[in-house]
């Protein structure tokens, strides 16, 4: 029986008259109902690991907006925590982790088979959602890509240029590559368990892929993603995978074929017209409205949304932002975007 959900149809290569739509970070701080639930949980990590509350915040934007997909509410840094890294969040500053910069630090990590003890609440959230989402809404699971997650593990926090990870790569390649390998294996197990729990699509977020250049991009962004996708498809034939090598630039060209991804998500540093010419001929694309339009709204939002829909109308397209929605976004602008995409 052919896939009926619009997202699954687009992922299978179908060009639809109206692109399906969801939004990165659609369950988040821009919504008052999210802030209320987070307050109930106590803190961000408690919310991630409370299956009932994580289910609730995942459902909130579906109730409010009727998106075509729901993405599991979690965080890319739960995997390193499950591997034994200390993880905490500093209000207003973001995540902090215990750092790994040498062999002794790497040796303290847990084996991949031990991650599920920590991550079982996440799988329960997926099971909850699989039972509670409207029948026409697709459930997306996700993980961070090994390079992006490694940059946080090596630096202990987010950095503007991923400098500590690049330094370790240059100065102690065996340890750097061991971290990438452990994360690649862990990501396979994590995403596979999400699929077993009911995720219909999985997405790999490589938020810092753009800071890898040339051969480093191929070795540390492309190759791990290809390995993850190949293994997931071997275990779960037919599972669609969205890859997001953010700010990949010309490396977006050929990424479908080179990685095995069913869909390549693109950021807003490339134009939709460029994507239509260079990326979309190879398969479904996702993107790529600037997140700032969710703050400013108005005619610019409408015009840019229409421009993207028009540019990508001749091939499979899932409408999304070029990056996650920001906490200062106006919820009314999200509705305006959706109405524009759907022609209301």
N, C-alpha and C positions, 0 to 999 in steps of 0.2 A: 504494500500500500504506500503511495507516495506521501512524503512529508507534507502535512497540511499547515503547520505553523509557519507564519511568514518568515521568521528569522531562519528556520531550517530550510525553507525553500530558497531563500537568497544564498545561504551557505552551500546549497547543492548546485548553485550556478544559475538559478533562474532569475531573469530580469523581471521585476514586478512593476506594475503601474505606479504604485506608491511605495517608497522604500520603508521597510520596517524601521523602528526607531527605539533605541534605549540610550542611556547616558552614563558615562563613567562617573563613579561616585554618586549615582542617583539617590542612594540612601545615605544621607549625610547631613552635615551641619547647617546647610542652607534651609532645611525644613524644621519648623517649630516642633512638629511631632517627633522628629528624630531627637532633638535636644531634650525633650521631655523623657523619652525612653532612656537616653544615655544617662540622664540624671538619676533615673530609677536604678540603673545598673551600678552606678557609683563611679566608674571610670571606663576608659575606652577598652582596655583588655578584658575587663569583666563583662563588658557588652559582647565582645567577640566570642567569649567562651560560655555565655549563657544562651543556650540553644533557643529557648523560648523568646527571649528579647531580641536575639539576632534574627530570628524568623520574623518578628514583628517589624523591625526596621527595614528588612528586605522587602516586606509587603507594602510598606507605607507609600512609596512612590508609585506602586502599581495601582493602589486604591485611588490615589490622588490624580494620577495622569493617564492611566491606561497604557503604559509602555508595552511594547511587544515582547520584551524580555525583562526578567529579573536577574540580577547578579548577586550571588551569595555575598552576604555581609561578613567580611573577615579582613585580614591584613596580610600583605606579602611577608611580613616578618614573623608570622607565627611558625613558619617552617624552621628558621634558625633557632627559635626558642625551643621547638620540639627536638631539635638536634642537640640541645644542651646549652645554648647561649643564654645569658641573662638578658631580659628585655623589659624595658619600662618606658613610659612616655612622660615627657616633661611638658607641662601645660604651656602652650604658646610657642614651644620650640620643637616639638615632635619627638620621634623615637630615639632611644639610646640603647645600645647593646654593649655587652662585654666584647672586647676586641680580640681578633685572632690575627696575629702578625708573624707567627713562627710555628715550627713543627710541634713544640710543646703545647701550644694553644690548640692546634688542630687535633692533636692526640686526645684532648679532653672531650671532643665532640662524641656524641652517642652514635652507635651504628644506625643505619637507615631503618632497620626493622623495628627500632624502638620509638619511632615518631608517633605512631598511632595512639599510644597511651595519652599523649598530650592533645592530639588532634581529634580524638573521638567526638568531642562536643561539636566540632565543625561538621563532621559527617552527619551528626544528628540534626543539625540545622538544615542540611541539604535534604535529608529524609522528610523533615517537617514541611519544607517548601514544596517538595515533589507532591505531597498530599494536599497542600492548601492553595497553591497558585491556581488562578483561572486556567481552564483547559487550553486556551489559545495563547498563553504566555509561556515563552521558552525559559528554562532555567539554566543559567550560565554559572559554571564553577570557574575558579581561577587560581593561579599562583604567580609569583614573581619569577622572572627568568633568572637563571643562575648568576649571570654577571651582575645584574642589578642588585640581587640579594647579597651577593658577595661584597659589593661596595659598602653596604651598611655593616656587614660583619667585620670587615677589615678596618674601617674608620671608626666604628662604634656609633655612627650617626650619619645623617645625610650630609653631603658635601657639595659645594657648587661645581667642582670639576672632577670629582671622584679620584682626586689626587692620591690618597693613601692606597687605593686598590691598584692604580697604575704603577705606583712605586714598588709595591710588593711584587707585581708582575715582572718588573724589571730586575728587582734585587734578589728575589727568592721564588723563581718560577715553579719549582717542585711543590712548594707549599701552596702557592696561588692556584696551581692546576688541581691540586688535591681538594681544595675548597670547592672549585668549580665542579669537579667530578662528584663530590659528596652531595652537593646541592642538586646536580642533575639527577642523580639516583633518587634523592629524596623527593624531588618534584614529580618524578614519574609515579612514585608510590602514593604521594599526596593526591595528585590529580586522578589517578586510577581509583582511589578510594572514594573520591567525590563522584566519579562516574557511577561506581557501584551503588552509591547512595541515592542516585537519581539525577545527577547533572546531565543535561542533554547536549551541552556544548561546553568546552573549556577554553579559557583564554590565558595566554602567557604574556604577562606584562614585562617588557624590557624597557623600563622607563629611562635608563641611562645608556641605552645602546649607542646613541649618537656620539658618545665620547670615545668609542672604540673606532679606530681608523684602519683602513686597508686590511691587511692580513689579520690584525687583531680582531676586527669585526667578524671576519669569517670564522676565526678559531674560537672566539669566546662569546659571540652573540649568536651567529648562525648555527655553528656545529652543535652546541648543547640543545638549542631549540629543535633542530632536526632530529637529534637522538630521542628527545622527549616525545615528539610527535610520532616518530616511527614506532616506538614502544607502545604508546597509548593505542595506536591504530592496530597494532598486532594483538593487543589484549582485548580491545573493544572495537571490532570492525564497524566502520560506519560512523564513529564518533567524530563530529566536526570540531576543528581546532581553529581559533582565531589567534594570530600572532601579532604583537604590537611592538616592533623594534623602533621605539620613538626616536625621532630626529635621525633616522637612517639615511635621509637624503637619497642620493643615487642608488644606495644599497637596497632601497625599496624595490628597485627594478629586479625582477627575477626571484624575489623572496618567496613567492608562492612555490615555485618549482624547486628552488634550492632547499627549502625547509620542509616541504610537504604540507604546509598550512592550507586550509580551505579558504581562509580569508586573511587578508593583511589589513590591519588597522593602521591608518596614517594620521600623523599629527598635523597641526596647522602651519608648519613651516614650509609645506608644499601646497600648491594650489590644486583645487579639485580638477581643473582642466589638465594640469600636468599628470595627475593621478589617472584620469580617464585615458590619457594617451599612453602612459608608460607602465602602469600597474594593473589597471582593471582588465586589460585584454587577457591576463593570466587567471582571472577568477574574481571572486567576491572581494570588494573593498569596504572598509568601514571608516566613517569619519565625515567631515573633519572641521566643524565649525569652531571658531575660537571661543574658549571658555568665557572670555571677557564680555561677549555679547549677552551672557546670562546675567551680568551685572548691569550693563548699560541699556539693553533692550532697544525698543523703538524701531524706527525705519531701517536702521543699519542691520539689526538682527534679521528682520524680514527679508531684506535685500540679499544679505549674505547666505541665508538659509536657502532661498530660492535659487541663487547662483550655484550652490553645491548640488542641489537636487537636479537642476537642469544639466549641469556638466556631467553628472554620473548616471543619467537616466537610461543610457543605452547598454548598460551592463548590470550585473548583480551588485547591489549596494545596500548596506545597512547604515542608516543615518545615525551619527553620533557626534560628540564633540571631539576636538583634536587632543584634548587632555581632560582631566577630571573637572567637574564643576567645583567652583570655589565657595567657601563658607559665606562670602558676602553677596552671593547671587540672590536675585529676587525670584521667588517661586512663580510669580506671575509671568516672568519672561520665559520660563520653561514651558508654560502652557502656550504662550505665543509661538514659540518655536515649533511645538508639536502641531498646533493648528495650521501653521504655515506649511509644514511638511505634508500634512494630510489634506491641505487645500480647503480648510474650513473658512 
